[in-house]
Amino acid sequence: MLTLRAWPLCVWCQRQGICKASQVADHVRQHNGDHDRFYDPAGLIGICASCHTLKSGWERFPGHEAQLAEYWRYCDGLRATQGGGRA
Ligand SMILES: [Zn+2]
């Protein structure tokens, strides 16, 4: 899985100073069945299983817009700096 090779550590754990291997290629923004978005590797980032569960909960239940927005902002920033020549 290319995404996990590009993002070997869970980016969301890393943000909190925790070093944990990434296990899931997460669609930073929900793809909603959109194939272009589903297969676009630039839309993916590596996180661990527990962060993925957490983030899926944010997407599924209302009231977590702030967390989700923060996640997007954080991941966008990471991809802008690390994603350089890799796209
Ligand atoms: Zn994590």
PDB file of the backbone (N, CA, C, O) and the ligand in Angstrom, with CONECT records:
HET     ZN  A 101       1
ATOM      1  N   MET A   1       0.847  -1.208   0.000  1.00  0.00           N
ATOM      2  CA  MET A   1       0.000   0.000   0.000  1.00  0.00           C
ATOM      3  C   MET A   1       0.876   1.248   0.000  1.00  0.00           C
ATOM      4  O   MET A   1       1.583   1.531   0.967  1.00  0.00           O
ATOM      5  N   LEU A   2       0.813   1.983  -1.098  1.00  0.00           N
ATOM      6  CA  LEU A   2       1.674   3.149  -1.267  1.00  0.00           C
ATOM      7  C   LEU A   2       1.477   4.204  -0.190  1.00  0.00           C
ATOM      8  O   LEU A   2       2.430   4.819   0.286  1.00  0.00           O
ATOM      9  N   THR A   3       0.232   4.394   0.177  1.00  0.00           N
ATOM     10  CA  THR A   3      -0.060   5.448   1.146  1.00  0.00           C
ATOM     11  C   THR A   3       0.651   5.194   2.466  1.00  0.00           C
ATOM     12  O   THR A   3       1.188   6.115   3.082  1.00  0.00           O
ATOM     13  N   LEU A   4       0.650   3.938   2.895  1.00  0.00           N
ATOM     14  CA  LEU A   4       1.267   3.628   4.181  1.00  0.00           C
ATOM     15  C   LEU A   4       2.787   3.693   4.095  1.00  0.00           C
ATOM     16  O   LEU A   4       3.467   3.907   5.098  1.00  0.00           O
ATOM     17  N   ARG A   5       3.312   3.506   2.885  1.00  0.00           N
ATOM     18  CA  ARG A   5       4.756   3.659   2.723  1.00  0.00           C
ATOM     19  C   ARG A   5       5.119   5.148   2.775  1.00  0.00           C
ATOM     20  O   ARG A   5       6.153   5.536   3.320  1.00  0.00           O
ATOM     21  N   ALA A   6       4.258   5.948   2.205  1.00  0.00           N
ATOM     22  CA  ALA A   6       4.505   7.394   2.205  1.00  0.00           C
ATOM     23  C   ALA A   6       4.280   7.991   3.596  1.00  0.00           C
ATOM     24  O   ALA A   6       4.925   8.970   3.971  1.00  0.00           O
ATOM     25  N   TRP A   7       3.360   7.393   4.353  1.00  0.00           N
ATOM     26  CA  TRP A   7       3.022   7.882   5.687  1.00  0.00           C
ATOM     27  C   TRP A   7       3.173   6.739   6.679  1.00  0.00           C
ATOM     28  O   TRP A   7       2.173   6.181   7.131  1.00  0.00           O
ATOM     29  N   PRO A   8       4.409   6.378   7.027  1.00  0.00           N
ATOM     30  CA  PRO A   8       4.616   5.195   7.886  1.00  0.00           C
ATOM     31  C   PRO A   8       4.102   5.373   9.308  1.00  0.00           C
ATOM     32  O   PRO A   8       3.838   4.393  10.004  1.00  0.00           O
ATOM     33  N   LEU A   9       3.960   6.622   9.740  1.00  0.00           N
ATOM     34  CA  LEU A   9       3.471   6.853  11.101  1.00  0.00           C
ATOM     35  C   LEU A   9       2.111   7.532  11.057  1.00  0.00           C
ATOM     36  O   LEU A   9       1.837   8.361  10.188  1.00  0.00           O
ATOM     37  N   CYS A  10       1.274   7.164  12.008  1.00  0.00           N
ATOM     38  CA  CYS A  10      -0.044   7.788  12.115  1.00  0.00           C
ATOM     39  C   CYS A  10       0.137   9.296  12.299  1.00  0.00           C
ATOM     40  O   CYS A  10       0.734   9.751  13.275  1.00  0.00           O
ATOM     41  N   VAL A  11      -0.393  10.056  11.338  1.00  0.00           N
ATOM     42  CA  VAL A  11      -0.153  11.506  11.375  1.00  0.00           C
ATOM     43  C   VAL A  11      -0.911  12.172  12.527  1.00  0.00           C
ATOM     44  O   VAL A  11      -0.464  13.176  13.082  1.00  0.00           O
ATOM     45  N   TRP A  12      -2.050  11.604  12.870  1.00  0.00           N
ATOM     46  CA  TRP A  12      -2.862  12.232  13.920  1.00  0.00           C
ATOM     47  C   TRP A  12      -2.259  11.965  15.296  1.00  0.00           C
ATOM     48  O   TRP A  12      -2.315  12.826  16.173  1.00  0.00           O
ATOM     49  N   CYS A  13      -1.679  10.770  15.494  1.00  0.00           N
ATOM     50  CA  CYS A  13      -0.974  10.478  16.738  1.00  0.00           C
ATOM     51  C   CYS A  13       0.279  11.342  16.839  1.00  0.00           C
ATOM     52  O   CYS A  13       0.608  11.876  17.898  1.00  0.00           O
ATOM     53  N   GLN A  14       0.964  11.461  15.707  1.00  0.00           N
ATOM     54  CA  GLN A  14       2.193  12.243  15.675  1.00  0.00           C
ATOM     55  C   GLN A  14       1.947  13.684  16.108  1.00  0.00           C
ATOM     56  O   GLN A  14       2.773  14.309  16.774  1.00  0.00           O
ATOM     57  N   ARG A  15       0.802  14.180  15.714  1.00  0.00           N
ATOM     58  CA  ARG A  15       0.412  15.537  16.073  1.00  0.00           C
ATOM     59  C   ARG A  15       0.377  15.701  17.586  1.00  0.00           C
ATOM     60  O   ARG A  15       0.641  16.780  18.115  1.00  0.00           O
ATOM     61  N   GLN A  16       0.048  14.617  18.267  1.00  0.00           N
ATOM     62  CA  GLN A  16      -0.002  14.662  19.722  1.00  0.00           C
ATOM     63  C   GLN A  16       1.280  14.127  20.356  1.00  0.00           C
ATOM     64  O   GLN A  16       1.338  13.846  21.553  1.00  0.00           O
ATOM     65  N   GLY A  17       2.310  13.994  19.508  1.00  0.00           N
ATOM     66  CA  GLY A  17       3.595  13.559  20.016  1.00  0.00           C
ATOM     67  C   GLY A  17       3.702  12.066  20.243  1.00  0.00           C
ATOM     68  O   GLY A  17       4.620  11.606  20.921  1.00  0.00           O
ATOM     69  N   ILE A  18       2.779  11.305  19.686  1.00  0.00           N
ATOM     70  CA  ILE A  18       2.796   9.858  19.852  1.00  0.00           C
ATOM     71  C   ILE A  18       3.311   9.207  18.569  1.00  0.00           C
ATOM     72  O   ILE A  18       2.904   9.580  17.469  1.00  0.00           O
ATOM     73  N   CYS A  19       4.201   8.243  18.717  1.00  0.00           N
ATOM     74  CA  CYS A  19       4.746   7.528  17.572  1.00  0.00           C
ATOM     75  C   CYS A  19       4.015   6.202  17.423  1.00  0.00           C
ATOM     76  O   CYS A  19       4.209   5.285  18.221  1.00  0.00           O
ATOM     77  N   LYS A  20       3.181   6.106  16.404  1.00  0.00           N
ATOM     78  CA  LYS A  20       2.439   4.880  16.209  1.00  0.00           C
ATOM     79  C   LYS A  20       2.401   4.570  14.722  1.00  0.00           C
ATOM     80  O   LYS A  20       2.216   5.473  13.906  1.00  0.00           O
ATOM     81  N   ALA A  21       2.575   3.304  14.360  1.00  0.00           N
ATOM     82  CA  ALA A  21       2.581   2.941  12.945  1.00  0.00           C
ATOM     83  C   ALA A  21       1.205   3.181  12.328  1.00  0.00           C
ATOM     84  O   ALA A  21       0.181   2.922  12.960  1.00  0.00           O
ATOM     85  N   SER A  22       1.187   3.672  11.103  1.00  0.00           N
ATOM     86  CA  SER A  22      -0.097   3.833  10.425  1.00  0.00           C
ATOM     87  C   SER A  22      -0.578   2.475   9.924  1.00  0.00           C
ATOM     88  O   SER A  22       0.221   1.637   9.507  1.00  0.00           O
ATOM     89  N   GLN A  23      -1.870   2.273   9.970  1.00  0.00           N
ATOM     90  CA  GLN A  23      -2.452   0.986   9.570  1.00  0.00           C
ATOM     91  C   GLN A  23      -3.515   1.140   8.502  1.00  0.00           C
ATOM     92  O   GLN A  23      -3.861   0.182   7.811  1.00  0.00           O
ATOM     93  N   VAL A  24      -4.030   2.354   8.370  1.00  0.00           N
ATOM     94  CA  VAL A  24      -5.163   2.585   7.483  1.00  0.00           C
ATOM     95  C   VAL A  24      -4.838   3.738   6.545  1.00  0.00           C
ATOM     96  O   VAL A  24      -4.308   4.765   6.968  1.00  0.00           O
ATOM     97  N   ALA A  25      -5.164   3.558   5.255  1.00  0.00           N
ATOM     98  CA  ALA A  25      -5.085   4.672   4.316  1.00  0.00           C
ATOM     99  C   ALA A  25      -6.418   5.400   4.379  1.00  0.00           C
ATOM    100  O   ALA A  25      -7.441   4.902   3.908  1.00  0.00           O
ATOM    101  N   ASP A  26      -6.387   6.567   4.960  1.00  0.00           N
ATOM    102  CA  ASP A  26      -7.640   7.292   5.190  1.00  0.00           C
ATOM    103  C   ASP A  26      -7.917   8.298   4.086  1.00  0.00           C
ATOM    104  O   ASP A  26      -7.022   9.020   3.644  1.00  0.00           O
ATOM    105  N   HIS A  27      -9.166   8.336   3.647  1.00  0.00           N
ATOM    106  CA  HIS A  27      -9.594   9.413   2.750  1.00  0.00           C
ATOM    107  C   HIS A  27      -9.822  10.630   3.625  1.00  0.00           C
ATOM    108  O   HIS A  27     -10.771  10.688   4.407  1.00  0.00           O
ATOM    109  N   VAL A  28      -8.940  11.591   3.478  1.00  0.00           N
ATOM    110  CA  VAL A  28      -9.016  12.764   4.351  1.00  0.00           C
ATOM    111  C   VAL A  28     -10.416  13.373   4.251  1.00  0.00           C
ATOM    112  O   VAL A  28     -11.042  13.683   5.264  1.00  0.00           O
ATOM    113  N   ARG A  29     -10.890  13.537   3.036  1.00  0.00           N
ATOM    114  CA  ARG A  29     -12.273  13.983   2.839  1.00  0.00           C
ATOM    115  C   ARG A  29     -13.091  12.813   2.322  1.00  0.00           C
ATOM    116  O   ARG A  29     -12.610  12.016   1.517  1.00  0.00           O
ATOM    117  N   GLN A  30     -14.305  12.717   2.779  1.00  0.00           N
ATOM    118  CA  GLN A  30     -15.156  11.604   2.374  1.00  0.00           C
ATOM    119  C   GLN A  30     -15.317  11.566   0.867  1.00  0.00           C
ATOM    120  O   GLN A  30     -15.517  12.600   0.230  1.00  0.00           O
ATOM    121  N   HIS A  31     -15.228  10.362   0.292  1.00  0.00           N
ATOM    122  CA  HIS A  31     -15.318  10.267  -1.160  1.00  0.00           C
ATOM    123  C   HIS A  31     -16.761  10.153  -1.643  1.00  0.00           C
ATOM    124  O   HIS A  31     -17.057  10.453  -2.800  1.00  0.00           O
ATOM    125  N   ASN A  32     -17.658   9.721  -0.758  1.00  0.00           N
ATOM    126  CA  ASN A  32     -19.080   9.617  -1.103  1.00  0.00           C
ATOM    127  C   ASN A  32     -19.298   8.858  -2.410  1.00  0.00           C
ATOM    128  O   ASN A  32     -20.168   9.214  -3.206  1.00  0.00           O
ATOM    129  N   GLY A  33     -18.510   7.819  -2.623  1.00  0.00           N
ATOM    130  CA  GLY A  33     -18.693   7.000  -3.818  1.00  0.00           C
ATOM    131  C   GLY A  33     -18.111   7.612  -5.082  1.00  0.00           C
ATOM    132  O   GLY A  33     -18.218   7.031  -6.162  1.00  0.00           O
ATOM    133  N   ASP A  34     -17.500   8.776  -4.953  1.00  0.00           N
ATOM    134  CA  ASP A  34     -16.884   9.441  -6.101  1.00  0.00           C
ATOM    135  C   ASP A  34     -15.598   8.691  -6.472  1.00  0.00           C
ATOM    136  O   ASP A  34     -14.639   8.682  -5.701  1.00  0.00           O
ATOM    137  N   HIS A  35     -15.582   8.060  -7.656  1.00  0.00           N
ATOM    138  CA  HIS A  35     -14.458   7.199  -8.019  1.00  0.00           C
ATOM    139  C   HIS A  35     -13.147   7.965  -8.161  1.00  0.00           C
ATOM    140  O   HIS A  35     -12.094   7.494  -7.731  1.00  0.00           O
ATOM    141  N   ASP A  36     -13.220   9.148  -8.766  1.00  0.00           N
ATOM    142  CA  ASP A  36     -11.996   9.919  -8.943  1.00  0.00           C
ATOM    143  C   ASP A  36     -11.355  10.203  -7.596  1.00  0.00           C
ATOM    144  O   ASP A  36     -10.142  10.094  -7.416  1.00  0.00           O
ATOM    145  N   ARG A  37     -12.202  10.564  -6.676  1.00  0.00           N
ATOM    146  CA  ARG A  37     -11.668  10.881  -5.358  1.00  0.00           C
ATOM    147  C   ARG A  37     -11.217   9.624  -4.631  1.00  0.00           C
ATOM    148  O   ARG A  37     -10.230   9.637  -3.895  1.00  0.00           O
ATOM    149  N   PHE A  38     -11.960   8.530  -4.848  1.00  0.00           N
ATOM    150  CA  PHE A  38     -11.626   7.282  -4.167  1.00  0.00           C
ATOM    151  C   PHE A  38     -10.237   6.802  -4.569  1.00  0.00           C
ATOM    152  O   PHE A  38      -9.481   6.309  -3.732  1.00  0.00           O
ATOM    153  N   TYR A  39      -9.903   6.945  -5.839  1.00  0.00           N
ATOM    154  CA  TYR A  39      -8.636   6.407  -6.323  1.00  0.00           C
ATOM    155  C   TYR A  39      -7.514   7.432  -6.369  1.00  0.00           C
ATOM    156  O   TYR A  39      -6.405   7.115  -6.800  1.00  0.00           O
ATOM    157  N   ASP A  40      -7.783   8.640  -5.938  1.00  0.00           N
ATOM    158  CA  ASP A  40      -6.755   9.671  -5.974  1.00  0.00           C
ATOM    159  C   ASP A  40      -5.837   9.527  -4.766  1.00  0.00           C
ATOM    160  O   ASP A  40      -6.241   9.809  -3.638  1.00  0.00           O
ATOM    161  N   PRO A  41      -4.577   9.081  -5.007  1.00  0.00           N
ATOM    162  CA  PRO A  41      -3.683   8.862  -3.867  1.00  0.00           C
ATOM    163  C   PRO A  41      -3.364  10.145  -3.113  1.00  0.00           C
ATOM    164  O   PRO A  41      -2.988  10.105  -1.942  1.00  0.00           O
ATOM    165  N   ALA A  42      -3.513  11.277  -3.780  1.00  0.00           N
ATOM    166  CA  ALA A  42      -3.233  12.547  -3.108  1.00  0.00           C
ATOM    167  C   ALA A  42      -4.270  12.840  -2.029  1.00  0.00           C
ATOM    168  O   ALA A  42      -4.045  13.676  -1.153  1.00  0.00           O
ATOM    169  N   GLY A  43      -5.408  12.147  -2.098  1.00  0.00           N
ATOM    170  CA  GLY A  43      -6.452  12.372  -1.109  1.00  0.00           C
ATOM    171  C   GLY A  43      -6.315  11.471   0.105  1.00  0.00           C
ATOM    172  O   GLY A  43      -7.148  11.503   1.010  1.00  0.00           O
ATOM    173  N   LEU A  44      -5.250  10.659   0.121  1.00  0.00           N
ATOM    174  CA  LEU A  44      -5.083   9.687   1.198  1.00  0.00           C
ATOM    175  C   LEU A  44      -3.963  10.073   2.153  1.00  0.00           C
ATOM    176  O   LEU A  44      -3.005  10.753   1.787  1.00  0.00           O
ATOM    177  N   ILE A  45      -4.120   9.612   3.396  1.00  0.00           N
ATOM    178  CA  ILE A  45      -3.073   9.826   4.378  1.00  0.00           C
ATOM    179  C   ILE A  45      -3.076   8.620   5.312  1.00  0.00           C
ATOM    180  O   ILE A  45      -4.098   7.950   5.458  1.00  0.00           O
ATOM    181  N   GLY A  46      -1.933   8.340   5.947  1.00  0.00           N
ATOM    182  CA  GLY A  46      -1.838   7.155   6.794  1.00  0.00           C
ATOM    183  C   GLY A  46      -2.115   7.466   8.256  1.00  0.00           C
ATOM    184  O   GLY A  46      -1.487   8.343   8.850  1.00  0.00           O
ATOM    185  N   ILE A  47      -3.066   6.734   8.828  1.00  0.00           N
ATOM    186  CA  ILE A  47      -3.337   6.868  10.260  1.00  0.00           C
ATOM    187  C   ILE A  47      -3.509   5.479  10.864  1.00  0.00           C
ATOM    188  O   ILE A  47      -3.633   4.493  10.137  1.00  0.00           O
ATOM    189  N   CYS A  48      -3.515   5.402  12.181  1.00  0.00           N
ATOM    190  CA  CYS A  48      -3.674   4.105  12.830  1.00  0.00           C
ATOM    191  C   CYS A  48      -5.151   3.744  12.942  1.00  0.00           C
ATOM    192  O   CYS A  48      -6.027   4.573  12.699  1.00  0.00           O
ATOM    193  N   ALA A  49      -5.407   2.510  13.308  1.00  0.00           N
ATOM    194  CA  ALA A  49      -6.783   2.025  13.334  1.00  0.00           C
ATOM    195  C   ALA A  49      -7.643   2.787  14.331  1.00  0.00           C
ATOM    196  O   ALA A  49      -8.807   3.072  14.050  1.00  0.00           O
ATOM    197  N   SER A  50      -7.089   3.119  15.484  1.00  0.00           N
ATOM    198  CA  SER A  50      -7.932   3.798  16.473  1.00  0.00           C
ATOM    199  C   SER A  50      -8.241   5.228  16.046  1.00  0.00           C
ATOM    200  O   SER A  50      -9.345   5.718  16.284  1.00  0.00           O
ATOM    201  N   CYS A  51      -7.286   5.900  15.422  1.00  0.00           N
ATOM    202  CA  CYS A  51      -7.581   7.243  14.920  1.00  0.00           C
ATOM    203  C   CYS A  51      -8.601   7.178  13.795  1.00  0.00           C
ATOM    204  O   CYS A  51      -9.430   8.077  13.652  1.00  0.00           O
ATOM    205  N   HIS A  52      -8.546   6.126  13.000  1.00  0.00           N
ATOM    206  CA  HIS A  52      -9.499   5.990  11.907  1.00  0.00           C
ATOM    207  C   HIS A  52     -10.915   5.792  12.448  1.00  0.00           C
ATOM    208  O   HIS A  52     -11.875   6.360  11.926  1.00  0.00           O
ATOM    209  N   THR A  53     -11.030   4.989  13.488  1.00  0.00           N
ATOM    210  CA  THR A  53     -12.326   4.780  14.127  1.00  0.00           C
ATOM    211  C   THR A  53     -12.862   6.099  14.664  1.00  0.00           C
ATOM    212  O   THR A  53     -14.036   6.431  14.498  1.00  0.00           O
ATOM    213  N   LEU A  54     -11.982   6.833  15.304  1.00  0.00           N
ATOM    214  CA  LEU A  54     -12.338   8.138  15.860  1.00  0.00           C
ATOM    215  C   LEU A  54     -12.833   9.076  14.766  1.00  0.00           C
ATOM    216  O   LEU A  54     -13.881   9.709  14.887  1.00  0.00           O
ATOM    217  N   LYS A  55     -12.050   9.146  13.699  1.00  0.00           N
ATOM    218  CA  LYS A  55     -12.371  10.072  12.616  1.00  0.00           C
ATOM    219  C   LYS A  55     -13.659   9.656  11.895  1.00  0.00           C
ATOM    220  O   LYS A  55     -14.445  10.513  11.490  1.00  0.00           O
ATOM    221  N   SER A  56     -13.879   8.346  11.733  1.00  0.00           N
ATOM    222  CA  SER A  56     -15.115   7.878  11.113  1.00  0.00           C
ATOM    223  C   SER A  56     -16.315   8.308  11.942  1.00  0.00           C
ATOM    224  O   SER A  56     -17.370   8.639  11.401  1.00  0.00           O
ATOM    225  N   GLY A  57     -16.147   8.302  13.251  1.00  0.00           N
ATOM    226  CA  GLY A  57     -17.215   8.750  14.141  1.00  0.00           C
ATOM    227  C   GLY A  57     -17.530  10.224  13.934  1.00  0.00           C
ATOM    228  O   GLY A  57     -18.689  10.637  13.971  1.00  0.00           O
ATOM    229  N   TRP A  58     -16.480  11.010  13.715  1.00  0.00           N
ATOM    230  CA  TRP A  58     -16.690  12.445  13.452  1.00  0.00           C
ATOM    231  C   TRP A  58     -17.513  12.634  12.204  1.00  0.00           C
ATOM    232  O   TRP A  58     -18.382  13.505  12.143  1.00  0.00           O
ATOM    233  N   GLU A  59     -17.230  11.790  11.177  1.00  0.00           N
ATOM    234  CA  GLU A  59     -17.927  11.930   9.900  1.00  0.00           C
ATOM    235  C   GLU A  59     -19.374  11.471  10.013  1.00  0.00           C
ATOM    236  O   GLU A  59     -20.261  12.003   9.346  1.00  0.00           O
ATOM    237  N   ARG A  60     -19.596  10.493  10.851  1.00  0.00           N
ATOM    238  CA  ARG A  60     -20.906   9.854  10.907  1.00  0.00           C
ATOM    239  C   ARG A  60     -21.892  10.607  11.799  1.00  0.00           C
ATOM    240  O   ARG A  60     -23.091  10.640  11.523  1.00  0.00           O
ATOM    241  N   PHE A  61     -21.386  11.200  12.853  1.00  0.00           N
ATOM    242  CA  PHE A  61     -22.292  11.825  13.808  1.00  0.00           C
ATOM    243  C   PHE A  61     -22.126  13.336  13.796  1.00  0.00           C
ATOM    244  O   PHE A  61     -21.005  13.838  13.722  1.00  0.00           O
ATOM    245  N   PRO A  62     -23.217  14.051  13.869  1.00  0.00           N
ATOM    246  CA  PRO A  62     -23.129  15.509  13.873  1.00  0.00           C
ATOM    247  C   PRO A  62     -22.489  16.022  15.166  1.00  0.00           C
ATOM    248  O   PRO A  62     -22.449  15.330  16.183  1.00  0.00           O
ATOM    249  N   GLY A  63     -21.995  17.246  15.089  1.00  0.00           N
ATOM    250  CA  GLY A  63     -21.429  17.859  16.290  1.00  0.00           C
ATOM    251  C   GLY A  63     -19.915  17.792  16.344  1.00  0.00           C
ATOM    252  O   GLY A  63     -19.305  18.257  17.307  1.00  0.00           O
ATOM    253  N   HIS A  64     -19.300  17.213  15.309  1.00  0.00           N
ATOM    254  CA  HIS A  64     -17.839  17.085  15.314  1.00  0.00           C
ATOM    255  C   HIS A  64     -17.203  17.858  14.171  1.00  0.00           C
ATOM    256  O   HIS A  64     -16.083  17.567  13.752  1.00  0.00           O
ATOM    257  N   GLU A  65     -17.938  18.851  13.674  1.00  0.00           N
ATOM    258  CA  GLU A  65     -17.442  19.605  12.521  1.00  0.00           C
ATOM    259  C   GLU A  65     -16.095  20.256  12.823  1.00  0.00           C
ATOM    260  O   GLU A  65     -15.226  20.330  11.955  1.00  0.00           O
ATOM    261  N   ALA A  66     -15.929  20.724  14.051  1.00  0.00           N
ATOM    262  CA  ALA A  66     -14.683  21.414  14.397  1.00  0.00           C
ATOM    263  C   ALA A  66     -13.494  20.452  14.350  1.00  0.00           C
ATOM    264  O   ALA A  66     -12.431  20.791  13.829  1.00  0.00           O
ATOM    265  N   GLN A  67     -13.685  19.245  14.903  1.00  0.00           N
ATOM    266  CA  GLN A  67     -12.597  18.259  14.886  1.00  0.00           C
ATOM    267  C   GLN A  67     -12.234  17.873  13.453  1.00  0.00           C
ATOM    268  O   GLN A  67     -11.062  17.766  13.090  1.00  0.00           O
ATOM    269  N   LEU A  68     -13.280  17.669  12.658  1.00  0.00           N
ATOM    270  CA  LEU A  68     -13.075  17.262  11.279  1.00  0.00           C
ATOM    271  C   LEU A  68     -12.350  18.362  10.499  1.00  0.00           C
ATOM    272  O   LEU A  68     -11.436  18.087   9.721  1.00  0.00           O
ATOM    273  N   ALA A  69     -12.767  19.595  10.717  1.00  0.00           N
ATOM    274  CA  ALA A  69     -12.130  20.723  10.039  1.00  0.00           C
ATOM    275  C   ALA A  69     -10.666  20.823  10.441  1.00  0.00           C
ATOM    276  O   ALA A  69      -9.808  21.131   9.613  1.00  0.00           O
ATOM    277  N   GLU A  70     -10.384  20.563  11.706  1.00  0.00           N
ATOM    278  CA  GLU A  70      -9.013  20.599  12.202  1.00  0.00           C
ATOM    279  C   GLU A  70      -8.191  19.477  11.558  1.00  0.00           C
ATOM    280  O   GLU A  70      -7.033  19.675  11.189  1.00  0.00           O
ATOM    281  N   TYR A  71      -8.796  18.324  11.433  1.00  0.00           N
ATOM    282  CA  TYR A  71      -8.135  17.177  10.795  1.00  0.00           C
ATOM    283  C   TYR A  71      -7.800  17.496   9.340  1.00  0.00           C
ATOM    284  O   TYR A  71      -6.690  17.233   8.878  1.00  0.00           O
ATOM    285  N   TRP A  72      -8.767  18.063   8.624  1.00  0.00           N
ATOM    286  CA  TRP A  72      -8.535  18.429   7.228  1.00  0.00           C
ATOM    287  C   TRP A  72      -7.404  19.434   7.109  1.00  0.00           C
ATOM    288  O   TRP A  72      -6.516  19.306   6.266  1.00  0.00           O
ATOM    289  N   ARG A  73      -7.460  20.441   7.975  1.00  0.00           N
ATOM    290  CA  ARG A  73      -6.459  21.501   7.921  1.00  0.00           C
ATOM    291  C   ARG A  73      -5.072  20.912   8.178  1.00  0.00           C
ATOM    292  O   ARG A  73      -4.101  21.230   7.493  1.00  0.00           O
ATOM    293  N   TYR A  74      -5.015  20.050   9.181  1.00  0.00           N
ATOM    294  CA  TYR A  74      -3.741  19.446   9.551  1.00  0.00           C
ATOM    295  C   TYR A  74      -3.194  18.570   8.415  1.00  0.00           C
ATOM    296  O   TYR A  74      -2.021  18.667   8.054  1.00  0.00           O
ATOM    297  N   CYS A  75      -4.053  17.725   7.866  1.00  0.00           N
ATOM    298  CA  CYS A  75      -3.616  16.820   6.798  1.00  0.00           C
ATOM    299  C   CYS A  75      -3.247  17.598   5.544  1.00  0.00           C
ATOM    300  O   CYS A  75      -2.270  17.257   4.878  1.00  0.00           O
ATOM    301  N   ASP A  76      -3.998  18.622   5.211  1.00  0.00           N
ATOM    302  CA  ASP A  76      -3.672  19.447   4.050  1.00  0.00           C
ATOM    303  C   ASP A  76      -2.297  20.076   4.211  1.00  0.00           C
ATOM    304  O   ASP A  76      -1.511  20.133   3.266  1.00  0.00           O
ATOM    305  N   GLY A  77      -2.019  20.545   5.421  1.00  0.00           N
ATOM    306  CA  GLY A  77      -0.724  21.155   5.692  1.00  0.00           C
ATOM    307  C   GLY A  77       0.403  20.149   5.514  1.00  0.00           C
ATOM    308  O   GLY A  77       1.438  20.458   4.924  1.00  0.00           O
ATOM    309  N   LEU A  78       0.191  18.943   6.030  1.00  0.00           N
ATOM    310  CA  LEU A  78       1.206  17.896   5.914  1.00  0.00           C
ATOM    311  C   LEU A  78       1.466  17.538   4.461  1.00  0.00           C
ATOM    312  O   LEU A  78       2.611  17.401   4.033  1.00  0.00           O
ATOM    313  N   ARG A  79       0.384  17.391   3.716  1.00  0.00           N
ATOM    314  CA  ARG A  79       0.541  16.981   2.325  1.00  0.00           C
ATOM    315  C   ARG A  79       1.185  18.076   1.503  1.00  0.00           C
ATOM    316  O   ARG A  79       1.879  17.803   0.524  1.00  0.00           O
ATOM    317  N   ALA A  80       0.954  19.318   1.904  1.00  0.00           N
ATOM    318  CA  ALA A  80       1.557  20.438   1.183  1.00  0.00           C
ATOM    319  C   ALA A  80       3.069  20.456   1.390  1.00  0.00           C
ATOM    320  O   ALA A  80       3.821  20.806   0.480  1.00  0.00           O
ATOM    321  N   THR A  81       3.515  20.077   2.596  1.00  0.00           N
ATOM    322  CA  THR A  81       4.940  20.140   2.876  1.00  0.00           C
ATOM    323  C   THR A  81       5.655  18.849   2.505  1.00  0.00           C
ATOM    324  O   THR A  81       6.753  18.895   1.952  1.00  0.00           O
ATOM    325  N   GLN A  82       5.051  17.690   2.800  1.00  0.00           N
ATOM    326  CA  GLN A  82       5.716  16.413   2.536  1.00  0.00           C
ATOM    327  C   GLN A  82       5.369  15.842   1.185  1.00  0.00           C
ATOM    328  O   GLN A  82       6.127  15.046   0.630  1.00  0.00           O
ATOM    329  N   GLY A  83       4.228  16.239   0.649  1.00  0.00           N
ATOM    330  CA  GLY A  83       3.730  15.614  -0.565  1.00  0.00           C
ATOM    331  C   GLY A  83       4.440  16.069  -1.822  1.00  0.00           C
ATOM    332  O   GLY A  83       4.200  15.533  -2.904  1.00  0.00           O
ATOM    333  N   GLY A  84       5.301  17.044  -1.688  1.00  0.00           N
ATOM    334  CA  GLY A  84       6.058  17.633  -2.775  1.00  0.00           C
ATOM    335  C   GLY A  84       6.150  16.833  -4.040  1.00  0.00           C
ATOM    336  O   GLY A  84       5.143  16.688  -4.733  1.00  0.00           O
ATOM    337  N   GLY A  85       7.287  16.312  -4.376  1.00  0.00           N
ATOM    338  CA  GLY A  85       7.474  15.642  -5.657  1.00  0.00           C
ATOM    339  C   GLY A  85       6.827  14.284  -5.748  1.00  0.00           C
ATOM    340  O   GLY A  85       7.036  13.571  -6.729  1.00  0.00           O
ATOM    341  N   ARG A  86       6.044  13.903  -4.753  1.00  0.00           N
ATOM    342  CA  ARG A  86       5.558  12.523  -4.765  1.00  0.00           C
ATOM    343  C   ARG A  86       4.269  12.336  -5.554  1.00  0.00           C
ATOM    344  O   ARG A  86       3.939  11.220  -5.957  1.00  0.00           O
ATOM    345  N   ALA A  87       3.558  13.404  -5.770  1.00  0.00           N
ATOM    346  CA  ALA A  87       2.269  13.277  -6.456  1.00  0.00           C
ATOM    347  C   ALA A  87       2.519  12.814  -7.893  1.00  0.00           C
ATOM    348  O   ALA A  87       1.572  12.640  -8.659  1.00  0.00           O
TER     349      ALA A  87
HETATM  350 ZN    ZN A 101      -3.259   7.336  15.465  1.00  0.00          ZN2+
END
